[in-house]
Amino acid sequence: MNPSSSSLSPKQLDESLNSDTPCQLFDVRSYPEFASGHIRGARLMPLDEISRRLSEIDRTRPVALVCRTGKRSAQARETLTAAGFADASELAGGVLAWQQAGLPLDVTRRAPWALERQVRVVAGSLVLLGVILGVTVHAAFLGLSAFIGAGLVFAGVTDWCGMGLLLARMPWNHAPRSDGTNDVASCTTR
């Protein structure tokens, strides 16, 4: 890796990972995203945790950062650069570019659904429940459907979703910790 370079092509990253002195690879996405497909050897370190986990990164070795499209990994690189890391780069185009280059991803056993999908299922279920209870038990239950609908409109307008934040805290949306780290065992390659 070139210390003056801020981004790597999928080919450059693949070559670095397969060299005699591979770079450290950190995936800055959420656990559900990571579990659904990540580059072999990547360690999970979500973007919002990087600042407090800097001690886990070896300052003497090159660091490569990856996310879905390259936006979050660019932010993570800026954080590392500001913290004094001399050789930090991000994968240009992220995991999507990696896949387009025909390079494999590892998938974690029993990966959770994407957070957006979880929100749709929970919100839809609550709206349906509110309608069913409103028709069969008492009309006041229709308020549940109205409340969820208003919440979805608010989330769409503000790009802030309380239900998504709540679901992100659920145990199934966090990596299993067998040895105190966020590293995840993988099983299949796609």
Backbone torsions as a table, in degrees:
resi	resn	phi	psi	omega
1	MET	NA	145.7	-179.3
2	ASN	-95.0	120.1	-177.5
3	PRO	-59.2	-26.9	-178.1
4	SER	-84.3	-12.1	-179.0
5	SER	-85.0	139.0	179.2
6	SER	-102.5	-14.6	178.0
7	SER	-137.8	153.6	-178.9
8	LEU	-123.3	145.5	171.9
9	SER	-78.5	162.5	176.3
10	PRO	-55.8	-40.5	179.8
11	LYS	-62.8	-44.3	179.2
12	GLN	-62.8	-42.4	179.4
13	LEU	-65.5	-43.4	178.6
14	ASP	-59.4	-43.2	178.1
15	GLU	-63.2	-41.1	178.7
16	SER	-64.1	-42.8	-179.0
17	LEU	-67.0	-26.4	-179.1
18	ASN	-100.3	10.0	179.4
19	SER	-84.5	174.2	177.9
20	ASP	-66.5	-28.0	178.1
21	THR	-124.8	78.5	-176.4
22	PRO	-67.2	152.1	175.9
23	CYS	-73.8	165.0	171.3
24	GLN	-82.7	131.9	-177.6
25	LEU	-115.8	123.0	179.7
26	PHE	-122.4	130.3	177.7
27	ASP	-98.6	121.4	-172.6
28	VAL	-99.1	14.2	178.2
29	ARG	-83.4	177.4	175.9
30	SER	-75.3	164.0	-179.7
31	TYR	-58.4	-46.0	179.5
32	PRO	-58.4	-39.7	177.9
33	GLU	-65.0	-46.1	-180.0
34	PHE	-59.5	-46.2	-176.3
35	ALA	-64.8	-30.7	-177.7
36	SER	-74.9	-13.8	176.0
37	GLY	165.0	117.4	-179.0
38	HIS	-140.7	161.9	179.3
39	ILE	-75.0	132.3	-179.0
40	ARG	-55.0	132.9	178.8
41	GLY	92.8	-8.0	179.7
42	ALA	-72.3	141.7	172.9
43	ARG	-102.7	137.6	178.9
44	LEU	-76.8	123.9	174.5
45	MET	-148.0	84.9	-176.8
46	PRO	-52.2	146.4	-175.8
47	LEU	-50.3	-41.8	-177.5
48	ASP	-72.6	-4.9	179.4
49	GLU	-106.8	-9.7	-172.1
50	ILE	-58.7	-47.9	-175.9
51	SER	-56.2	-37.2	-178.1
52	ARG	-91.5	-3.2	-179.8
53	ARG	-116.3	20.4	-178.4
54	LEU	-57.9	-30.4	-178.4
55	SER	-66.3	-16.4	179.5
56	GLU	-82.7	-4.9	-176.5
57	ILE	-107.2	128.0	179.4
58	ASP	-74.5	115.4	-177.9
59	ARG	-71.0	-14.8	-176.6
60	THR	-89.8	-8.0	-178.4
61	ARG	-115.6	150.4	176.5
62	PRO	-61.2	146.8	-179.6
63	VAL	-120.4	133.6	172.4
64	ALA	-119.0	138.6	-177.9
65	LEU	-120.0	144.2	-177.4
66	VAL	-140.8	146.3	172.3
67	CYS	-143.2	-161.8	-176.8
68	ARG	-70.8	-48.2	-175.1
69	THR	-119.9	-13.9	-178.6
70	GLY	112.2	-11.7	-178.0
71	LYS	-71.5	-50.1	-179.5
72	ARG	-68.3	-35.6	179.2
73	SER	-68.6	-31.3	174.9
74	ALA	-65.6	-40.4	176.1
75	GLN	-63.7	-41.2	179.3
76	ALA	-64.0	-39.9	178.3
77	ARG	-62.2	-41.4	177.8
78	GLU	-61.3	-39.3	177.7
79	THR	-62.7	-45.8	179.7
80	LEU	-65.5	-41.7	179.0
81	THR	-61.1	-44.2	178.1
82	ALA	-63.4	-28.2	179.7
83	ALA	-86.3	2.2	175.1
84	GLY	97.0	10.9	176.5
85	PHE	-76.0	124.1	-174.2
86	ALA	-82.6	-26.8	-173.0
87	ASP	-130.4	77.7	178.9
88	ALA	-124.0	130.3	-179.9
89	SER	-134.2	161.9	174.8
90	GLU	-121.5	155.9	177.5
91	LEU	-77.0	114.6	179.3
92	ALA	-62.7	124.3	179.7
93	GLY	84.0	-5.4	175.1
94	GLY	62.5	-157.9	-178.4
95	VAL	-60.7	-32.1	178.3
96	LEU	-61.7	-43.1	177.7
97	ALA	-66.7	-37.5	177.9
98	TRP	-59.1	-47.0	178.9
99	GLN	-65.1	-42.6	-179.8
100	GLN	-62.9	-26.9	177.5
101	ALA	-80.3	0.3	178.2
102	GLY	79.2	18.2	-179.6
103	LEU	-91.3	147.3	-172.4
104	PRO	-78.2	154.4	172.4
105	LEU	-121.5	145.3	172.9
106	ASP	-92.3	142.6	179.1
107	VAL	-115.7	133.0	179.5
108	THR	-78.7	137.7	174.7
109	ARG	-55.2	137.6	175.7
110	ARG	54.2	45.9	178.1
111	ALA	-62.9	136.4	177.8
112	PRO	-70.5	160.1	175.4
113	TRP	-64.7	156.3	174.1
114	ALA	-58.9	146.9	-176.4
115	LEU	-58.6	-40.5	179.2
116	GLU	-61.4	-39.0	178.1
117	ARG	-66.3	-39.9	177.6
118	GLN	-61.6	-42.1	179.0
119	VAL	-62.3	-43.6	-180.0
120	ARG	-61.3	-42.5	-179.3
121	VAL	-65.8	-46.6	-178.7
122	VAL	-66.2	-47.1	-179.4
123	ALA	-61.9	-46.4	178.9
124	GLY	-60.8	-41.0	179.3
125	SER	-64.8	-41.4	179.7
126	LEU	-67.7	-39.1	176.9
127	VAL	-63.6	-46.9	179.1
128	LEU	-60.7	-44.4	178.1
129	LEU	-60.0	-44.1	179.4
130	GLY	-60.9	-40.7	179.2
131	VAL	-67.8	-46.9	-179.6
132	ILE	-60.3	-48.0	179.4
133	LEU	-67.1	-34.0	178.9
134	GLY	-66.1	-34.4	-179.8
135	VAL	-83.0	-38.0	-173.3
136	THR	-96.6	-27.9	-174.9
137	VAL	-110.0	-63.9	-178.2
138	HIS	-157.8	140.5	-177.1
139	ALA	-61.0	-22.5	-179.9
140	ALA	-62.0	-25.1	179.3
141	PHE	-66.6	-16.9	175.9
142	LEU	-63.7	-22.1	176.2
143	GLY	-60.2	-32.6	177.2
144	LEU	-61.0	-46.4	179.0
145	SER	-62.7	-41.8	178.6
146	ALA	-63.6	-41.5	-179.9
147	PHE	-62.9	-45.6	180.0
148	ILE	-65.4	-42.5	177.5
149	GLY	-59.7	-44.9	177.8
150	ALA	-62.2	-39.1	178.1
151	GLY	-63.1	-39.4	178.7
152	LEU	-67.7	-39.3	176.2
153	VAL	-63.1	-46.6	178.4
154	PHE	-57.9	-44.6	179.8
155	ALA	-62.3	-40.0	179.7
156	GLY	-67.0	-38.5	-177.8
157	VAL	-75.9	-41.9	-174.1
158	THR	-95.8	-14.1	-173.8
159	ASP	61.9	30.0	175.3
160	TRP	-127.1	121.9	-175.4
161	CYS	-123.5	106.3	179.4
162	GLY	-61.2	-38.6	178.8
163	MET	-64.5	-39.5	177.7
164	GLY	-64.2	-41.3	177.8
165	LEU	-63.8	-40.2	178.1
166	LEU	-66.1	-46.5	179.8
167	LEU	-64.1	-34.2	179.2
168	ALA	-62.2	-24.3	179.7
169	ARG	-85.4	-7.2	-178.9
170	MET	-68.4	147.5	-174.7
171	PRO	-59.6	-31.8	-178.6
172	TRP	-71.1	-12.4	178.8
173	ASN	-97.6	16.1	178.1
174	HIS	-124.8	144.7	-179.6
175	ALA	-63.8	140.3	173.9
176	PRO	-63.2	141.1	-178.8
177	ARG	-116.1	95.3	179.8
178	SER	-88.6	-28.7	-177.6
179	ASP	-127.2	22.4	178.5
180	GLY	86.8	1.0	178.8
181	THR	-113.5	176.2	177.2
182	ASN	-95.4	7.8	180.0
183	ASP	-65.0	145.8	-174.2
184	VAL	-123.4	137.0	176.8
185	ALA	-76.8	136.6	-179.0
186	SER	-110.6	159.8	-178.1
187	CYS	-130.8	-35.5	-175.2
188	THR	-125.6	159.5	177.7
189	THR	-120.3	136.2	175.9
190	ARG	-127.8	NA	NA
